[in-house]
Amino acid sequence: MSILLGALCLGLPQGASAQEDYRFDAGGGIGMTGYLGDANTANLWSHPGVDGMLLFRYIKSPRIAFKTGFYVGTLSGNSADMTDVLPDGAQFKFSTTFFELSEMFEFNFFNYGIGERYRKLKRWSPYITGGLGATVWTTDGYTGAAFTIPFGIGAKYKINERLNLGLEFLMKKTFSDRLDGRLLSDPHAIKSGFAKNTDWYSTLSVTLSYEFSKRCATCNYKD
């Protein structure tokens, strides 16, 4: 019997292992940042910054994953570039460094993975993502912190069984109007609220990650 089971295992396709066989994914990336707020109300990329990030995923299935992300990046803006005129013709510019920690849910449009054709796994997949985060920043000597709501889209491609290449764009709404500093916290004297007078920023990142921790190593694995 043991010889028969061994023969069956050896007879399985060697490419049968898929993303589902690994529980975790870790890596990092680099990219570009953008800002929308009192010093830039229209063009997200008028003063692009840079960012670096680390990621850790729990892979629940070929369609669903949960990602922890840590970002470090720069943002800047200059109200002189806007068509909108601030009260008394005031002009402001700022630059800031931010640190962000977020927890995100990811939903792949396709069953993402390699092998096991009966599951209709695909080597690439677009996905949508959303979650919650917290950001700390320093602008002109002022240090602030706020909760954020990050959401966006992305795409993944499996270079091989464990190695993944990704591209992700996220918009991040902050629950603060001081991402661009205290002087720009309320230039139009409009009380801040969830839908108005709060700052946004974005990250566009290219990522590389590696899967590990095999979920099941037996030949008689079943869903």
N, C-alpha and C positions, 0 to 999 in steps of 0.2 A: 504493500500500500504506500509506504513512504517513497519507494522508487517511482511509483505512478504519479504521486503528487509532485515530486521533483521534476519529472518529465513534463508535466503540465505547466509548471512554473517556467521552465526553460523554453517551452513552446509559446509563451505569451510574447506579443510584439515588444521589442526592446524600447520603442518610443511610447509605451503605454503610460508612463508616469506623466502627470500633468500638474498644473499649479495647485490643484486640490490636494495633492500629495504633500504639500508643504504648508505649515501653519503660519509662518512668519516671513516678512520681507523687510529688509533694511537697506538704507542707502542715503543718497544726498543729491544735491543739485545746485545749479547757479541760474541766475536769470536777471530780469529787468523789473523795476518797480515803476508805478505811476501814482499820481496824487490828484484828488479832486477836493476842493475846499474853498475857503475865502480868498486864497491867493491864486486859485486856478479853478474856474467854474465850468470850463467847457472841454479843453483838450487834455485828455488823460496823460498823453505822452509828451506834453510840452517841455517838461523838465524830468526826463527819465533818470532813475537811480539804479542801483544794483543791489542784489541780494544773494545770500547763500542759505541753504536749508539742509536739514537732516530729517529723515522720515523713518517711521517704523509702522508696519502694517500687520494687523491680524487678518489672515485670509480665511474668511468663513466659508466661502464657496467660490466657484468660478464666476459668479455674478456679483458677490457682495464682499466688501472689505471695510475695515475700520482703520483709519490712519491717524497717527500722532505726528504732528509736524512742528519743528522748531526753526524759526526764520530769524535771520539778522540782515537788516538792509538799511538803505538810505532813501530819504525823500527830500524834495525841495520844491519851491514854488516862488513866483514873483508876480505880485498883483499888477505891475507895470505892463505885463503882457496881455492883460485882459481888456476886453471892450467895455466891461462894466466899470463904472467909476465909483470909488468908495467915497463916503462922506468927506467933505472938505478937501477932496482931491488927494487924500492920503495914499501913500504907496508903501507896501510892505514886501519883504522877501524873507525866506527862512530856509534853513536846512536842518535835517534831523536824522538821528540814527534810532532805529526801533528794534525791539526784540519781541518776538511773538511766539506763543505756544498755543496750538490748536488741536482739537479732536474733531475728525471728519468722518462722515459716512460716504462710501463710494458705491455706486451702482453701475456695473458694466452692462452695456447694451448687448454684448455677445457673451457666450460662455468662454471665458478667457483661459487659454492654456494650450499645451501641445500634447498630441496623442489622443487615444480613446475616442475614435471617430463616432461611436454610438452616442456620445454626449454632445456631439456637434461643437467641439472645442475649436476656437479660432486663435490664431497666433497674435492677433491684434484686436483691440476693441476701444471705441470711444466710451466715455463714461461721464456721469454727472456726479457732483459732490457738494456737500454742505455740512455745516457743523457750528461749533462755538469755539471762541478763542479769547485770549487775553493778550494785550499788547502794552509794553512799557517803552517810553521814548524820552529823549532829551532834546529840547529845542531852545537854543540861545540861553542856556543855563537853567531852563525850567524842565523839571522831570515830571512826567505825567504817566497815568495808567488808565486803561479802560477795557471793558469787555468788547468783543467784536463778533460779528456774524460773517464768517467767510463762506462763499459759495461760488461755484463755477463749473467749468468743463475741462476735460482732458482726453488724452489718448495714450494707450499703452501698446508696446510691441515687445514680444519675447525674442530676444537675441538667441537664446537657447533655453533649455529646460528651466534654469534658475535665474538667468540674467534678464532684467527688464529695462527697456528704455521708455521714458515717458516725457510728455509735454503737457503742461497744466497751466490754465489761466484762472486766477481767482480774483474776485472783487471782495473787499473787506470793509464792511460798514462799522465804524467805531461809534461807541456811545459817548463821544466827547467832541467838543468843538475847539480843542486846544492841541490837536496834533500838529498844527502849524504855529503854535506859540500862544502866549497869553494876549498879545496885542491884536491877534486876529480871532479871538474867541467870540466876538459879537460886534463886528464893525458896522452892521446895519441896525443894531439895537433890536434884533428879532430874537425873542426867547427861544432857546434851543428846545428841540423835541425830537421824537423818534424819526419823523419823516422830513425834518427841515433843519438847516443850520448845524449839521454835524458833518464830520470829515470822513472821507473815503480814501482808501488806497488799494492798489492792485499788485499782484505778483504774477509774472510770466516766467515759468521755470522749466528748464530741461533737467530731467532726473535720470539717475542710474541706480538700480537697486538689485539686491541678491536675496533669493529665497533660501530658507533653511528650516530645520526641524521637521523631519519627515513625519507626516501624519500617520501613515500606515505602511509597513514594509512587507506585509504578507501577501502571497499570491492569490488568496481567496477573498480579497477585499470586496465588500458589497456596500452600496449606498444605503 
